[in-house]
Amino acid sequence: MSDLQKSLSHARTHQAEYLEQYKELLAFPTIGADPAYREDIVRAAGWIAADMQRIGLTNCQVLPSEGNPLVYGEWLEAGSDQPTVLVYAHYDVQPVDPLDLWVSPPFEPTIREGNLYARGSIDDKSGVHVNLKAVESMLAATGRLPVNMKFLFEGEEESGSPNMAPWLEAHKDLLQADILIVSDGSNDNETPLIMVSARGIVSAEVRLHGPVKDLHSGSYGGVVHNPAHLAARIIAAFHDENGRIRIPGFYDNIRPLTDTELAQMKAVDDWTMTTALRETGLTHFWGPAEIPFQVRQTAQPTCEVNGMKSGYQGEGEKTIIPAEASFKVTMRTVADQDPDDLAEKFTRFVHSFDCPTIKIDCQINSAKWPFQGLTEGPVLEALQKAYETTYGRRGLLIRAGGSVPIIGDLSRILGMPLTSLSCGNGDNGHSPNEFIRIKYYHLGIETVIHFLYNLAGNALQQL
Ligand SMILES: [Zn+2]
């Protein structure tokens, strides 16, 4: 029997045992955002590290951070001619309220109709446990792994990973690898989903201060500069009539799409546009029509006003010149745009409207990096082949228009190619009655096993 077959067979004969262990992990109330659960977080981290030690990983440790601890472990005996794979997942979970909507308590894992219900069952303790049980099966059945592996499990992802960037900087050497696998999120029922990119985000608030108080529009109209008018001028200047952003340098440093990427996006253009028409209730879309819809939606930067405030909003009329106006903006960035650079360009553009009559304040609230994963090549192919074997179909490459800042930080700071591998299949990730489909929990373990053996066939220089 081949090592692959031995590993798969081990995973199959230990299904019941693995599921019992998974329930143990799910029972820890690891709500990362709530300090009341700090002790449970620490206990869960210890539980994971102990399990890693037991299954034969080395250098297993609970590593402190400014916030919740991280768990690390490795196995580096596959030889220097084999790639080193770093797996990232998170063991913290979302809060559970409203509690009364849960059919069974969130931290008492319960099986109903082939699903395992518990907070964290799909997001993202599956990413932790499925990967560990895959390597447990391989180590127990064959005594080795086909590639070198490192594992990093975070405890603050659901709180926006506030301490991760400096922590990653400080642990760069420990985490050095050839490829990063992000194990978070869920596959669609029958279809594996591979997230290949997400945009970064810069958020800003602009405040315009005019007179010290609202003024009589009869007495002062025509001589006092109205902050609402200037706000409107600034906002109107963000785009040309065709929807192209006019902030100088806004499109600098965008990594050009490869022919393959462009073809992948064009292939889903009709489908995404039809879906978007249905969801928005619109009949027409906006923006540069020469750029494919899916490219505009996921691979181009944006500048959107999210809210505007000024003057009188009540019933009837009120004859004033408002003292102030303000608006909020978010910009989405794409690889390889530096969000701090874009923030600076935005600020400079807003201040190009500086005048003696109104004082402009421009405040940047956050600036987060985009990420771009692999869209072709041997690593992605190793994963696609694994999905073909286990799911019976290749994964769908998904580009997120939104942002996943932690992956942006991981890929930027660690500087390695990455792909996502969702280990489970379930739903209600941030809602009551979160669950994982048990069939796909086990299939996830087999997918990881196949993937790692497929990867081993690839020479390092191909990565
Ligand atoms: Zn998650």
Residues whose N, C-alpha, C, O or C-beta is under 5 A from the ligand:
A	BS01	ZN	D123 D124 D184 G185
